[in-house]
Amino acid sequence: MAGVEQIKVEPGESGMRLDRWFKTHFPGLGFGHLQKLLRSGQIRVDGGRVKADTRVEPGQLVRIPPLEVDKKGADQMTGHSIRHQDDADVLAKMLIYEDPKVFVFNKPAGLAVQGGSGVSRHVDDMLEAWRSKKGEKPRLVHRLDRDTSGVLVVARTRLAAMKLAESFRHRETKKTYWALVKGVPPKREDKISTWLIKESTIDGDRMRVADHGEKGSDHAVTYYRVIEQAARTMTWLEMEPYTGRTHQLRVHAAHIGCPIIGDPKYFEADTNWDFPGGLQNRLHLHARRIVIPHPDKGTIDVTAPMPPHMRQSWNLIGFDEANAEPE
């Protein structure tokens, strides 16, 4: 058990509630115990008494009395930490870019980004293994569908997360996806603009194209271009979502009559269409590249290699990555 500490509030913690600040730095400290320490004046900010909802500012000093809990980032030899070591190894293999503010991973198909029904392991949970020495957990700033592979940007600090999330909200980010679809689109390149709405089905929630302005629907815009095609059977599409709706690219591909190969929700082939031999029946959608303003200055521009099942399909069909013109 340590003595009294004075911890300085970091720039990335500006405006954070004091109870959340403690949850970040001392996860083992219960809220009731925190309240007791605050009421008795044992916890102070810049020497003054404070409440749980007090907002902290960079440079302030938080007085920490002796606590019988570990800080985040402290080594603990438990089964939990062993599991985290496994997660750390997996994250290291996925990592394709890093700097002091940002990680970019090449997420494999089949790994969920966040928890949900039937999800036992996901990126958000795995990031616990990569807490900084200050105890700060990397933060997600966007998502990919579980079966979609490719570039996933993660902020290393709270301030970086705020700035990156703002770039996504203001659509200052360019995301490029590669997809293998059935058939050939009506045009070599085009804009798909629809309204999308979520509906419940016996197979779970799915998105559908809605009428313009239908209650509960959101406008969705995608740009696409054909890179290569295999006769009239399949096409390699480059897709750029302007908006970021749930399952947007998958629904839009199906909407133009070219559902993505291996899509369990939106691929509805006619009886005359046979799944190509040798191709794995898995979603062929890959977040190939992202270009986003860096939280400090400049631009992050990262490209992710295709997953094994898509590379196998490209080899079988005869598509050549070199034919993807400079983006």
TIFIZA-692099 format. One record per residue (C-alpha): residue in one letter; x, y, z. Coordinates in pm, 1 decimal. Example, Ala and Ser with C-alpha at 12.3 -4.5 7.8 and 13.67 -1.06 7.14 Angstrom:
// TIFIZA-692099
(r A (1230.0 -450.0 780.0)),
(r S (1367.0 -106.0 714.0)),
***
This chain:
// TIFIZA-692099
(r M (0.0 0.0 0.0)),
(r A (156.4 327.7 -109.0)),
(r G (153.8 663.3 72.3)),
(r V (-17.5 984.3 -37.3)),
(r E (32.9 1064.7 -407.6)),
(r Q (-20.5 1373.0 -619.7)),
(r I (-113.7 1283.6 -978.9)),
(r K (-120.7 1551.2 -1247.3)),
(r V (-419.9 1559.0 -1484.3)),
(r E (-305.6 1501.0 -1843.5)),
(r P (-409.3 1714.9 -2146.4)),
(r G (-612.3 1424.8 -2286.0)),
(r E (-821.8 1416.2 -1967.0)),
(r S (-959.3 1768.8 -2000.9)),
(r G (-1320.8 1792.5 -1886.5)),
(r M (-1334.5 1437.1 -1752.7)),
(r R (-1556.1 1379.6 -1447.9)),
(r L (-1353.8 1299.4 -1138.5)),
(r D (-1530.4 964.5 -1084.8)),
(r R (-1447.3 862.0 -1441.4)),
(r W (-1088.5 979.7 -1391.3)),
(r F (-1061.4 747.3 -1090.9)),
(r K (-1220.5 460.9 -1284.9)),
(r T (-949.5 506.8 -1547.8)),
(r H (-659.4 523.1 -1301.9)),
(r F (-786.8 301.5 -1018.8)),
(r P (-1037.7 49.0 -1160.3)),
(r G (-1045.5 -146.7 -834.6)),
(r L (-1175.9 149.8 -635.0)),
(r G (-1551.5 111.6 -582.2)),
(r F (-1782.5 410.6 -620.5)),
(r G (-1897.4 388.4 -256.7)),
(r H (-1539.1 393.7 -132.0)),
(r L (-1461.4 688.4 -362.3)),
(r Q (-1759.5 882.4 -224.6)),
(r K (-1645.3 819.3 131.9)),
(r L (-1294.2 948.6 53.4)),
(r L (-1440.0 1257.0 -115.5)),
(r R (-1676.7 1334.8 174.2)),
(r S (-1392.3 1305.7 425.9)),
(r G (-1169.7 1533.0 216.3)),
(r Q (-901.0 1268.4 168.2)),
(r I (-925.6 1317.0 -209.1)),
(r R (-870.0 1675.3 -321.3)),
(r V (-795.0 1862.2 -644.7)),
(r D (-540.0 2144.0 -619.7)),
(r G (-587.2 2128.3 -243.2)),
(r G (-963.0 2188.1 -252.5)),
(r R (-1254.8 1961.2 -168.4)),
(r V (-1438.4 1821.5 -469.8)),
(r K (-1731.8 1599.6 -564.7)),
(r A (-1758.4 1294.7 -791.7)),
(r D (-1902.4 1504.4 -1077.0)),
(r T (-1627.7 1769.7 -1060.2)),
(r R (-1463.4 1819.1 -1401.8)),
(r V (-1085.7 1803.5 -1400.3)),
(r E (-855.2 2016.3 -1613.5)),
(r P (-500.2 1958.1 -1744.0)),
(r G (-226.6 2042.8 -1494.2)),
(r Q (-443.8 2005.4 -1185.0)),
(r L (-306.0 1787.5 -905.2)),
(r V (-528.5 1513.8 -764.4)),
(r R (-444.6 1409.8 -407.9)),
(r I (-459.9 1032.5 -374.5)),
(r P (-462.9 888.1 -20.4)),
(r P (-329.7 536.7 45.7)),
(r L (-554.4 295.4 -149.4)),
(r E (-558.8 -81.3 -118.9)),
(r V (-615.9 -118.8 -493.1)),
(r D (-379.4 -139.7 -788.2)),
(r K (-339.1 122.5 -1052.3)),
(r K (-422.0 28.8 -1406.1)),
(r G (-113.9 -97.2 -1579.4)),
(r A (23.8 -261.7 -1265.1)),
(r D (147.5 -616.8 -1319.6)),
(r Q (-73.1 -881.5 -1163.4)),
(r M (22.9 -1247.5 -1191.4)),
(r T (-322.3 -1393.5 -1239.3)),
(r G (-501.8 -1604.6 -1493.9)),
(r H (-660.3 -1281.8 -1617.8)),
(r S (-320.8 -1133.9 -1703.0)),
(r I (-223.6 -1454.4 -1882.9)),
(r R (-531.3 -1417.2 -2101.3)),
(r H (-430.2 -1057.4 -2162.4)),
(r Q (-86.9 -1167.3 -2276.9)),
(r D (-258.2 -1375.1 -2543.2)),
(r D (-456.5 -1068.1 -2647.0)),
(r A (-138.2 -860.4 -2656.6)),
(r D (21.2 -1111.7 -2894.3)),
(r V (-282.2 -1108.5 -3123.2)),
(r L (-290.1 -728.6 -3130.0)),
(r A (81.6 -719.5 -3212.3)),
(r K (25.4 -946.0 -3512.7)),
(r M (-262.9 -725.9 -3631.2)),
(r L (-70.4 -396.9 -3596.3)),
(r I (20.5 -227.4 -3925.0)),
(r Y (84.6 131.1 -3807.8)),
(r E (159.2 310.5 -3482.4)),
(r D (273.4 644.9 -3348.9)),
(r P (242.6 804.9 -3003.3)),
(r K (-126.9 887.6 -3061.3)),
(r V (-264.2 619.4 -3293.4)),
(r F (-269.6 246.0 -3360.2)),
(r V (-398.0 103.0 -3688.7)),
(r F (-477.3 -267.2 -3704.6)),
(r N (-556.2 -504.1 -3989.9)),
(r K (-856.4 -671.8 -3827.1)),
(r P (-909.2 -1030.7 -3941.1)),
(r A (-1248.5 -1142.0 -4069.6)),
(r G (-1451.9 -1309.1 -3795.8)),
(r L (-1317.5 -1102.2 -3506.0)),
(r A (-1578.4 -867.9 -3356.1)),
(r V (-1482.5 -508.4 -3279.7)),
(r Q (-1717.3 -477.7 -2981.3)),
(r G (-1913.6 -714.6 -2760.3)),
(r G (-2263.6 -838.9 -2835.0)),
(r S (-2482.2 -1145.2 -2845.2)),
(r G (-2273.1 -1458.5 -2888.2)),
(r V (-1944.3 -1263.4 -2885.0)),
(r S (-1684.4 -1404.7 -2646.4)),
(r R (-1379.0 -1215.1 -2771.1)),
(r H (-1359.5 -873.7 -2931.5)),
(r V (-1108.0 -599.3 -3004.9)),
(r D (-1242.0 -354.7 -2746.4)),
(r D (-1187.1 -608.9 -2470.9)),
(r M (-847.4 -712.9 -2608.0)),
(r L (-726.5 -351.9 -2591.9)),
(r E (-719.8 -385.8 -2212.4)),
(r A (-391.1 -571.3 -2267.8)),
(r W (-235.4 -260.7 -2422.1)),
(r R (-301.0 -6.6 -2151.0)),
(r S (-27.4 255.0 -2135.7)),
(r K (208.6 293.2 -1841.0)),
(r K (-28.0 564.9 -1721.3)),
(r G (-309.2 312.0 -1726.6)),
(r E (-491.3 456.5 -2028.6)),
(r K (-672.0 204.7 -2245.8)),
(r P (-664.5 259.3 -2625.8)),
(r R (-1003.6 371.3 -2755.2)),
(r L (-1207.6 264.1 -3056.8)),
(r V (-1310.3 551.3 -3283.2)),
(r H (-1503.6 357.1 -3548.6)),
(r R (-1622.3 5.0 -3623.2)),
(r L (-1605.8 -271.4 -3880.4)),
(r D (-1858.0 -552.9 -3914.6)),
(r R (-1743.5 -875.9 -3753.6)),
(r D (-1695.6 -1051.3 -4089.5)),
(r T (-1533.6 -751.3 -4259.9)),
(r S (-1153.3 -743.5 -4249.1)),
(r G (-915.6 -452.3 -4278.5)),
(r V (-805.1 -117.4 -4138.6)),
(r L (-926.0 -33.0 -3790.1)),
(r V (-809.6 292.8 -3630.2)),
(r V (-765.7 305.9 -3252.9)),
(r A (-672.1 613.3 -3046.8)),
(r R (-403.0 578.8 -2781.4)),
(r T (-520.7 878.4 -2575.9)),
(r R (-851.9 1036.2 -2484.2)),
(r L (-770.7 1358.9 -2668.7)),
(r A (-667.1 1169.5 -2982.9)),
(r A (-994.8 976.0 -2966.0)),
(r M (-1194.8 1299.6 -2953.5)),
(r K (-1014.7 1443.2 -3256.8)),
(r L (-1034.0 1122.6 -3462.1)),
(r A (-1403.2 1075.5 -3382.1)),
(r E (-1460.4 1433.7 -3493.9)),
(r S (-1290.9 1358.1 -3827.2)),
(r F (-1529.3 1066.4 -3880.8)),
(r R (-1832.3 1278.2 -3785.9)),
(r H (-1729.8 1560.1 -4021.4)),
(r R (-1655.3 1310.2 -4300.9)),
(r E (-1295.3 1419.8 -4333.7)),
(r T (-1194.7 1055.8 -4357.9)),
(r K (-1158.5 862.1 -4682.3)),
(r K (-1224.4 489.0 -4649.9)),
(r T (-1166.3 252.9 -4940.9)),
(r Y (-1302.2 -102.4 -4945.4)),
(r W (-1246.9 -392.1 -5181.1)),
(r A (-1531.9 -631.5 -5247.4)),
(r L (-1593.7 -934.1 -5465.9)),
(r V (-1951.4 -924.5 -5589.7)),
(r K (-2182.8 -1139.2 -5797.3)),
(r G (-2244.7 -1023.3 -6152.8)),
(r V (-2150.4 -687.6 -6303.2)),
(r P (-2284.8 -346.5 -6195.1)),
(r P (-2487.1 -142.6 -6444.1)),
(r K (-2212.2 121.1 -6469.6)),
(r R (-1832.5 112.4 -6445.5)),
(r E (-1849.6 368.8 -6170.4)),
(r D (-2140.3 537.8 -5998.6)),
(r K (-2291.8 684.4 -5685.8)),
(r I (-2547.1 484.6 -5485.0)),
(r S (-2781.7 701.8 -5280.8)),
(r T (-3062.8 548.4 -5074.9)),
(r W (-3236.6 563.8 -4739.5)),
(r L (-3170.9 273.9 -4503.4)),
(r I (-3372.3 147.5 -4207.9)),
(r K (-3319.3 -133.3 -3957.8)),
(r E (-3584.8 -402.1 -3928.6)),
(r S (-3618.0 -713.5 -3714.4)),
(r T (-3647.0 -1051.1 -3886.6)),
(r I (-3649.4 -1413.5 -3771.6)),
(r D (-3277.5 -1418.5 -3860.0)),
(r G (-3200.7 -1110.3 -3650.0)),
(r D (-3175.1 -739.5 -3733.2)),
(r R (-3097.2 -639.1 -4088.3)),
(r M (-3101.9 -321.6 -4293.4)),
(r R (-3328.0 -256.8 -4588.4)),
(r V (-3362.4 18.8 -4845.3)),
(r A (-3639.7 251.7 -4729.4)),
(r D (-3858.3 508.4 -4899.4)),
(r H (-3722.5 861.5 -4909.2)),
(r G (-3768.8 1017.0 -4565.7)),
(r E (-3931.8 707.1 -4417.4)),
(r K (-3957.5 743.0 -4038.2)),
(r G (-3651.2 599.8 -3865.7)),
(r S (-3444.3 581.4 -4185.0)),
(r D (-3105.9 740.8 -4256.0)),
(r H (-2961.3 866.9 -4583.1)),
(r A (-2669.4 657.3 -4711.2)),
(r V (-2428.5 736.1 -4995.4)),
(r T (-2165.5 507.0 -5148.7)),
(r Y (-1934.5 555.5 -5447.0)),
(r Y (-1802.6 257.4 -5638.9)),
(r R (-1590.8 170.6 -5940.7)),
(r V (-1514.6 -154.0 -6120.1)),
(r I (-1149.2 -261.9 -6105.9)),
(r E (-1175.5 -601.4 -6278.5)),
(r Q (-1441.5 -851.9 -6372.5)),
(r A (-1450.1 -1225.2 -6443.9)),
(r A (-1668.3 -1252.9 -6754.9)),
(r R (-2021.5 -1165.7 -6640.3)),
(r T (-1991.0 -1380.3 -6330.1)),
(r M (-1811.0 -1175.0 -6066.9)),
(r T (-1663.3 -826.8 -6022.8)),
(r W (-1391.0 -676.1 -5810.4)),
(r L (-1534.5 -349.1 -5680.0)),
(r E (-1369.8 -59.6 -5505.8)),
(r M (-1626.0 101.6 -5274.6)),
(r E (-1608.2 428.2 -5082.1)),
(r P (-1876.0 498.8 -4821.5)),
(r Y (-1949.0 870.7 -4785.7)),
(r T (-2178.8 800.2 -4492.7)),
(r G (-2124.0 529.6 -4231.8)),
(r R (-2450.9 341.6 -4185.8)),
(r T (-2477.3 -12.3 -4050.3)),
(r H (-2410.2 -270.6 -4325.9)),
(r Q (-2418.0 14.1 -4579.2)),
(r L (-2181.8 -134.3 -4839.2)),
(r R (-2341.9 -478.5 -4814.2)),
(r V (-2693.8 -341.5 -4862.5)),
(r H (-2587.8 -106.3 -5143.2)),
(r A (-2408.4 -383.2 -5331.8)),
(r A (-2722.8 -597.5 -5314.9)),
(r H (-2935.1 -295.4 -5411.9)),
(r I (-2757.1 -262.8 -5748.7)),
(r G (-2799.3 -636.4 -5813.0)),
(r C (-2443.6 -730.5 -5714.4)),
(r P (-2447.0 -877.6 -5363.8)),
(r I (-2110.8 -938.9 -5199.0)),
(r I (-1986.3 -1296.8 -5227.4)),
(r G (-2028.7 -1485.7 -4901.6)),
(r D (-2261.1 -1232.5 -4738.6)),
(r P (-2491.8 -1435.8 -4510.5)),
(r K (-2749.6 -1157.8 -4472.5)),
(r Y (-2783.2 -988.8 -4809.8)),
(r F (-2671.3 -1240.6 -5071.4)),
(r E (-2978.1 -1381.8 -5243.2)),
(r A (-2872.1 -1568.3 -5557.3)),
(r D (-3116.3 -1701.9 -5813.8)),
(r T (-3152.3 -2075.8 -5866.0)),
(r N (-2933.8 -2067.4 -6178.1)),
(r W (-2630.5 -1932.1 -5992.7)),
(r D (-2378.1 -2170.9 -5843.8)),
(r F (-2124.0 -2067.2 -5583.0)),
(r P (-1785.7 -2075.6 -5761.0)),
(r G (-1579.0 -2383.2 -5679.7)),
(r G (-1267.3 -2321.7 -5474.1)),
(r L (-1393.5 -1995.6 -5320.8)),
(r Q (-1462.6 -1991.6 -4949.3)),
(r N (-1818.9 -1902.1 -4859.1)),
(r R (-1711.2 -1610.6 -4640.5)),
(r L (-1780.2 -1238.5 -4671.3)),
(r H (-1552.1 -1092.0 -4938.6)),
(r L (-1538.5 -735.5 -4805.2)),
(r H (-1212.0 -575.2 -4695.3)),
(r A (-1139.8 -226.3 -4558.1)),
(r R (-838.5 -172.4 -4782.1)),
(r R (-725.3 180.6 -4700.9)),
(r I (-793.9 473.6 -4473.2)),
(r V (-680.7 835.4 -4505.6)),
(r I (-757.5 1046.1 -4197.9)),
(r P (-625.4 1368.7 -4044.5)),
(r H (-374.1 1293.5 -3769.0)),
(r P (-482.7 1413.9 -3421.2)),
(r D (-175.2 1640.2 -3405.3)),
(r K (-83.7 1733.0 -3761.5)),
(r G (-51.4 1580.2 -4105.7)),
(r T (-238.1 1277.7 -4235.8)),
(r I (-247.7 906.9 -4160.9)),
(r D (-262.1 697.1 -4478.6)),
(r V (-261.3 321.0 -4419.3)),
(r T (-329.3 23.9 -4647.9)),
(r A (-410.6 -325.9 -4520.0)),
(r P (-323.6 -650.7 -4702.9)),
(r M (-619.0 -870.3 -4797.4)),
(r P (-722.3 -1159.0 -4570.3)),
(r P (-623.3 -1513.6 -4674.1)),
(r H (-968.6 -1615.3 -4802.7)),
(r M (-989.0 -1313.4 -5034.8)),
(r R (-630.6 -1353.2 -5155.2)),
(r Q (-714.1 -1715.5 -5236.0)),
(r S (-1017.7 -1602.3 -5436.5)),
(r W (-814.4 -1341.9 -5627.2)),
(r N (-560.4 -1612.3 -5720.1)),
(r L (-830.5 -1856.0 -5832.4)),
(r I (-1012.5 -1597.2 -6044.0)),
(r G (-692.5 -1446.2 -6180.7)),
(r F (-733.0 -1094.6 -6047.0)),
(r D (-406.6 -903.7 -6006.7)),
(r E (-370.6 -646.3 -5727.4)),
(r A (-139.1 -450.7 -5954.6)),
(r N (-443.2 -371.3 -6169.8)),
(r A (-588.4 -155.2 -5894.6)),
(r E (-502.6 186.9 -6031.3)),
(r P (-337.8 435.8 -5795.1)),
(r E (-607.3 554.9 -5556.2)),
***
